[in-house]
C-alpha cells in the first residue's frame, strides 16, 4: 500500500456552544454579544488569562492594559479559591466576559480575516455558517447569514484566543479549582459567559474609518478598560449588611434596629442612630451615634473568631472548641454538637472554618445573650451618647423622616439629593400640617451639633479606643477590678467610670492639666491636632484602661512610683499599661511628643508627663 502525507491537518476545534445573541447599540457603536454557559472544565481548558497569551510578555501593551491584565494571586488564593472550596457557602459567579480574538497579534484585539473553511456545525435547523477567521457561527432557522437569535459557535484553538476581559480573577480561581480539586467537586458545574466578537459580520460597528487598522482594537480596548475600571467592589458597609454567613456581620446587625420605624426595641440601638447608609465612618456631625463599620470592628475584636485553615492532624479543632466555650458558649447539648460537627467537617475537608445558616443562628443567639446587652448599655448610658439618644427620642427623630432628610441634604449628590428632599418635604407636610424644614430639621440638627461639640465621644478615633478598652475589660474583668467580675457589674462600673470622666470634663478633646492638654501625646499630636491613627487609638485605649483601674481601686490606687504588680492581677495590668521600660503605647506617645518638642533622647520628660497624668487621674477618680 503506498504511503502518503496529507497536505491538510484538521483544525483543533472547541466543542460547539449554544448561544443567544444580543447587542448594545447606542450612539456610534454597536457591540454584539453572545450569552451562554460552559462547564468549568471547558473554561479551564479553552479560556485564557492575559498572562497566558503567547504575546503577553512581548507585546506593546498600553499602560491601562498592563494594569488591568495584572492578576492578584493573593486574592485568588486567599479569597476566591476558599470561596469555591467552602462546603457551607452557596457558590455563584457573575458571567465572565470573554473576547474572542485572533491569535498572535501584537496587542489586544485585531482583525480575524477571511473564513478558513471549517466544516459546517452539524444540527437540525442550523443555517449557513458565518466564518470569521477561525471563528464559526451558525444561527437557527435561517438559510442565510442571519445575525440574530439563537445559534451555535465554535473556534479553532490555534487561530483564536478566548480571553477573559472581565472576570480574570474568577477565571484564575476556576482554573486552579479544576486542576486541584477532586473531579466530583466540579463535575457538572458551569459558569455563565458573555462572548464578545468584534467583527462586522456579526453586527460590530464603530465610527472609525474602515481604513483604520486599529478600529476593532481600540473598541475592544475601551470595552476592556471600562469593564474593569467601572466595576465597583461591594462597599464595606454593604458587605456587613448583606453577609449572612459571617457571625461577625450577623452579630453586628443584631445590635442594630430592624428598621427605621422600629424605635422602641429595648435590646437594640435604633437604626436611625447608626450610619449604615454610607462608608464615611464619621460621627462628629450629623445625627449618628456610631457607624456600622465601627460596630463591626468592635464585634470583630470582641468575638475574635478563629481564622484557621482546619486540619484533623493539628489542634485546630480543639482551638475552636475552646474559643466557642469561652466566647460564644452554647448551652443546648444538641446545638453545641451541631456546631462542633461543622468544625470537625471543616477539618476533614481541610478548609477554613465556616458555618451553615442554622449554625450561624445558634451562634447569633449566644452573642445576643452574652454580649449584646453590654454593648448596648455602653451606647445608651455613657452620658454624651445618652444625651443624643434621649434628645432624638424626645423630639421624634428616631423615625425615618429626620435621617432621610439628613442623607438627602448632606450625603447624596446635589441634584438627586434635592429631588429626594423635595419628596420628603411634600410627604411630611401632608402628614403634619405646619411642618417646616427650619423647625423639624434645621433646629434639631443644630441642637445635635451642640451636643457633640468639643467632646471626644464623637471622634472616630476615640470611639474606636473606647470600644477596644470596654471589650478588653468585659472579656477579662479580673484584670481590671478586685470587686466586680460579672459582665453585668463590670459594664455598670465601666459606664460609671466614663461618666466620672465626663463630669470632670476629662472626655473633652482639649481638657487641660496645668496649662497642658491632658490628651497631648495620646489622642493629640504635638501641634494639638487630633491623631486619627491606629497608634492614636491605642494610646487612648491604654489611658482609658488605666483610668478605669484607678477608679476600681479607689483609695487603694497606688501613687505612680509605688505600683507593684507582684501577685496582683489588677496592679500587674496597671504596671503593664504604663510600661515605662516596656515601650508600651502610653510611653511611646509621650516619647513622640518629647521628640516633637525637641527634648533630647535621654530626657526623662516622657516619664514625667506620664506621671503627671496618672496622678491627675488618681486625684479625681479614686473618690468617684
N, C-alpha and C positions, 0 to 999 in steps of 0.2 A: 504493500500500500504506500503510495507516495506521501512524503512528509511536506507539509506546507505551513506557513506562518500567516495568521490572519492579519490583514492590514489595519483593521479597526478593533480597538479594545472597548467592550461595553462600558458605558458610563456607570460610575458608582452613584446610585440614586438613593435618596431617602425614601422611606415609606410615604405613600400619599396621605395627605391630611385633608379632612373635610373642613370647609371654612364657610363663613358668612361675610360677604364683602360690604363695606360701607366707605364713606369718605367724609372728610372735614373740608368743606368748600366754602371759604369765606374770603371776600375781597379778591386778592390777586393770586392766591394759592389754592390748589386742591390736592389734598394728601389722602391717597387711598389707603385703607387698612383692611386686614383680613383677620377676623376673630375666630379662634378655635381653642382647643385644649389638647395637650400632648401628655403622654406618660412621663413620669420623672426620668425614666431611663432614656427616653428619646431626647429630652432636654440635656441630660448629661452627655450623651453621645454626639449630638448634632449641633447644639448651640455653643457659641464661643464667647469668652470674655475678651475684652480688648487686648489684654496682655497675651492671649493665646493666638492672636493674628500673626501670620508669618512676618508681616512688616512692622510689628508693634514697636520694635526697638530701633528701626532704621528709618521709618517714615518721618516726613516733616510735619509733625503734629502741631496744631496751634496750641497756645497757652491754655485756652479753655478745654481743648480736647485732652491735653496732658493731665489737667487737673481732674476732669470728670472720669477719665478711664481708670484712675487710681483706685485700687481695692484696699479697704481697711480690713486686713485679715484678722486683726483683733476683734473687730465687730462680728465677722463671720464666725470665728471660733468661740467667742465668749457670749454672743447674743443669739445669733440665728441658728447655729447648729444645736445649742442646748434647747432652743425652742422646738426644733424638729425632733429632738430626741426625748422630749418630755412626755411621759405617759399620762400626765394629768391635764395638759392643755389641749384644747381643740385647735389643730393646726389649719391655717388657711392663709394663702398668699394672694395679694392682688396680682393682676395679669402682668406677665413680663412683656415688655415691648421689644420686639426683635426685628432688626432691619436685615433684609436680605440684600447682600452687596456682592459685586464681582470680586473674586479673589485676586490677590497680588496687585492691587492698586497702590499708589503711593501714599494715600491718606484715606480718610473716611469717605465712603461713597464711591461714585464712579458710574460709568455707563455700562450696561450689560452687553450691548452689541447685538448682533443678529442671533436668532434662534439657532441652536446647534443640532436640530433634527432629532430630538428624542422621540421614541415611540409613544403613541397616544396612551393615556392612562385608561385602563380597561374599566368598564362600568356602564350599566344601562342608564340612558338618559343624559350622558355627558356629551357636551357639544364639542366643537372644534377646539383644538389646542391653541393656546396663545403662548408663544415662546419668547423669552427674553434672556438671551444668553443661555445660561444653564438652568433657568427657572421655567417651569412649565405649569400653566394654569388651564383648567377646563371648567366651564360653568354647566350647570344642569339646565335641561330644557332649552337648549339652544344649538342650532346647527351653524351659527355664525359666531364671530368673535364678540360675543356679548360680554360686557364687563360689569355686570351687576348680579346680585342674588347669591345663591349658594353654589359651591363647586368643590373641586379638589385641586391641590397643588403639591408639587414636589420639586426638588432641585438636585443638581449634580454636585456632589460634595467637593469635587476637585475644582469646580468652577465658581462656586458661590459660598460665601461665608454668611452664616446666620449669627449676627452679633447682638447681644443684649444691650440696647441703648437706654433702657430703663429697667432696673431690677438686677443690676450686676451683682450686688451682694447676695440677693436671693438665689441667683443662678449659681454663684460660687458655693453657697451652702448646699444647694441641691446636688451639685457635682460631688462634693465631699461626702454628703449623706449617702448617696447611691453607692459610692465606692467603699465606704467604711461600714455601713450598717448591713445587717443580715437582710437577704432578699425579701423575706416575708414582711419586713418592716415597711418596705416601699412598694412592693409589687401591687399593682392595681391603683396606685395613687397617680394623680395627674395634676397639671398646673395650667391655669388659663394663659393664653398667649394672644398678643396682637402683633401681627406681622405688618411691617411697612415695606413697600416696594416702590421705589422712586423711578417709575418708568411710565412714559406717556401711553403705552399700550394698555395699561390698566387704569388710566384716568389721572395720572400725575400731571399737574400744571404748575408752572412757575412764571413770573414776569420776566425772568432773564431771557435774553435772546437765544435762539436755538444755536447760534454760532458760538455761544459762550460755553467752553468745555467744562466749566465749574458749576453749571446751572443745577444739576442734581446734587452735586457735592455740597454746595452752600445751603440748599434747602434741608438736606439731611442733617448737616452740621447744626443748623439752627434748631431743628426739632430735638436733636440730641442734647444740646446745651440747655435749651429751655426746659425740657423734661426734668433734667437733674437740678437746674438752678431754681426752678419754681416749686419743686417738691418740698413741702414743709414737714419737718418731723412733728409728731404729736407733742403738744406743749406739756411741760412737766405737770401743771395743774390738771390738765385734761386727762393725762395718764392716771393720776391719783383718783380722779373721779370715775374712771371707767374700768379700772383693773379689778376684776372680781376674784382673781386667783393669787393676789398678794395679800397676805394677812396684814401687812403694814398699811396698805391702802384701804383695805376694808375696815380696819380698826380706826383709821383716821376719819373715815366717813361716818363711823358710828358715834363720833364725838359731835358731829355737825347736825343741825336741824334737818329734818327730812325735806322741807320745802320752805319757801319764803313766807308762806302763810302759817307755818307751824311755829307759833311764838311762845307757847306755854309748856314746852316739854321740859320737865324737871331734871332730865338726865342728859340733855344735850345743850350745846351752845347754839343760840339762834343763828340760822343761816345768814341772816342779814348783817350779822356782826363779823362775818368771815369773808375775806376776799377770795372767792373761788372762781371768779369770772376772768381774772387777768393773771399775768405772771409778773406783775410789777414787784411783788414782795416788799411792799411799802405800806406802813401803817401810821406814819406821823401826821398825815392829814386824812380827811375823809371819815366815813362812819364805821370803819372796821377796827375790831379789837386785835385781830390776827389774820393770817392768811392760811390757805390750805397747804401751801408749801412749808410754812413754819410748823404747822401742826404735824404734817407728815414727817418732817425732820425730827421733831420731838418724839413721835411714836416710834420711829426707826431706832432712835437712841435708846428709848425705853425697852423695846422688845429685843433688840439686838439678835434678830433671827439668824441662826447659823447659816452661813452661805457656804455650804460644803458640797464637794463632789463626793457623793456617798459611795461606800465600798464595804462589802462584807468582811474584807480582810484587814480593815483597820478599826479604830474605835469610834468612827463617826456615828454609828447608831447609838452608842452609849452617851456620846456628847449631846446628841439631840434629845435623848430621853432626860438627861439632867437639866437641859435648858427648859424643856417642857414642864418639868415638875417644879422648877423654881420661878419661871416667868409666866407661863400660861397653864397652871395646873387644871386637869380635867378630872373631876370627882367621879363622874359616872364611869364605872368599870368598862362597860361595853364601848362607850365613846372613846375612852382612853386607848383601848385596844385597837379601835379603828384607826386612830391617829398613828399608833406605833406600827401597825401593819403597813401603813403607807410608807413610813420611814424605812422599814425593812425591804419593802418593794423597791424603793429608790436605790437602796444598797445593792440589791440583787441585780438591778439593771445598770448599776454604776452611773447613775445620772445625778444631777444636782437635786437637792432637797426641794420638793414641790408638793402641792396639796390639791386634792379634788374639791369641788364646790361644797359638798356636805361636810368635809373636814374643815374647810375654812370657816363654815358656820359654827362649828364646835369651838374653834379657837377664838372666833369673834365673841362668842358668849362668855368665854373665860376672860377676855380682855375687858368686856363691859362690867363684869363682876369685880375684877381685881384692880383695874387701873382707871377706868373712865371716871368714876365719881371724884377721884382726887385731881385729875387734870381739869375737870370742870370747875371744881372748887377754887383752884388757883385763879382761873379766869373770871370767876364770879365774885370772889371775896377779897382779892387784892384791891385796895381802895381805888387806884386810878382806873382799873378795869371795871370795878363795880360801879363807879360813878357814871361812866359812859353807858354801861348796860342799863342802869336804873333810869338814866335820862332818856335813853331810847325807848325803854319800856313805858315810862310815864308820859311820853309825848307821841305815842303811836307811831314810832319809827321802825318797829321791828317787822312790819309787813313789807310787801314787795314795792310799794309806791316810792318810798324815800330812796332806797338803794338803787332802784332802776333809774330814778331821776339823776342820782349821782353819777352812775355809769354813763348815761346819755350826755351829761354835762362835761364830765371830767376825763372820761376814758375813751369813748368812741370817737372816730374821726368826725370832723366838724359837720359835714353835710348829713351823714346818716344819724349822727347824734342829735342834730337839730330836728330832724324828722321824727325821731323816736320821742324826743322831749315834747314835741307838739302833740303827738298822740296821747302821751301820758297826761299832759295838762288837760286836754279835752276830756279824757275819761274821768279825771279827778273832779273837774268842775261839774260834770253831770252827776257824779255820785255825791258831791258835797257842795252845796250852794255857798258862795262866798269864798271858795278855795282860791288861794293865790300863791304864786311861787315865792314871794317875799316871806309870807307867813309860814308856809308849810315846808319850805326848802331852805331859803337863804338864811333865815334866822336860826333854825335848828343847826345848820351846818356851822354857822359862826359860833354857836354855843359849844358844839363838839370841839371845834378848834381851840377854844379857851380851855376846855377840859384837858386837852392833850399838850397844851403849851408848856414847854420848859422841862418836862419830865423825861426820865429815861424809859418809862414803861412803854412808850410808843416809838422807840427807836428799835429797828430790827435787830441790831447787834446786841442790845440789852435783852430783848425778849428771847433771843436765841440763848444767851447766857443764863437767863432766868429758868428756862425750860431745862437746860443741862444741869444746873445746880439742884433744882427741885427733884429731878429724876434720880440724880445721884443720892439725894437724901432719902427718898422714899424706897429706893432699892436696897439701901444699907443703913437703916436708921440707927443701928447700934454704933456706927462710926461717927455719929453727929450728936447724939443725946444719950445721957445716962438714965433719963426718966421715961421717955416715950419711945416705944419700939413698934407699936402697931401702925399700920399705914394711916388709919383714921387720925390717930393722935399726932403723928409726926406731920401730917398735912396741915392739921389745925395749928400746930406750933409754928410751922414754916410760914403760913399765911400771917399769923400774928406777928412774926418777926418782920416780914415785909412791910406790914402796916406800921410797925415801930419805925422802920427806916423812913417811911412816908411822913409820919408825924414829926420826925426830926429833920425833914426835908433833905435827907441824905440820898433820896432817889431822884433828886434834881440833877440835871446834867452838869450844872455849874455850881453845885454845892461847895461851900468854902470851908477851909480849915486853916486858921492862922494865915490869912491872906494868900492861901494856896488853894487851887481847885482840888477837892478831895479825890476826884477821879482822874487827875493828871497821872499819866504813867500806866493807866489801865484802859479806860474807855476813851480818854482824851490824849491826843498826841501833844508833842511839845509846843505846837503852835495853837493849842486849845481847840482844835477841830476834832470831831468825833472820828474814831478809828473803826471803820466798818469792815474789819478783817476778822478772820477766824482767830488770829492771835489776840485781837482786842476782845473778842467774845470769851476766850479762855481766861484772860486776866480778870474780866468782870465776873465770870463764873467762880473763879477762885476766891475773890473778895466776898462775894455773896455767901459762899460756904463758910468762910472764916467768920463773917458776921453772925451767921446762924449758930455756929458752935459757941461763940461768945455769949449769945443770948441764952442758949440752952444750958450753959454752965452757970450763968447768973453771977452771984457773988464769988463763986469758985473759979471764975475765969482768971487765969494767972497773968501777972504782968509779963510784958514782952520778953524780958530776959530770964524768966523763970519757967518757961514752958518745958516740961519734962514729960515725954511720952512713954516712959517705961511702964509696961503692964497696964496701960490705959488706952483703949481704942480711940476714945474721943480726942485725948491730948496728942496721941500719935498722929492722928489725922490732921489736927491743927498744926502740929510741927511740920508735917509734910507739905501742907498747903503753903505755909510761909516760906519754907525751904530755902533759907538764905544760901546755904552751901550746896544745895541740890539743884540749883539753877531752874527753879520752878517758874510758872508763868508770872507770879506776882513780882519776884525779884528781877526777872528778865525785863519786865515792863519798866521798872524803876531804873535799871541799868541803861535801857534805851533812852529814857528821859534824861538821865545824867549825861549821857554822851551828847545828846542834842543841846544841852546847856553848857557844854564844854568843861565838865568835870573830868578829871583825869581817870585813867583806868584803875588806879589804886585808891580812888576816893571811897570813903565809907558813906557817902551821901545816899546811895540807893538804900542801904540798910536803915539809915536814919529816917528816910521817908516812909519805909515800911513800918517802922516802929511808931512813928507819929500817927499814922492812920490806924494802926492796930489799937493804940492806946485811946484814940478818939472814939473808936467803935466800942471799946471796953467801957469807956466812961458813960456813953449814952445808952448802951443796950443792956447792961447787966442788971439794971433795976426795972426793965420793962416786963 
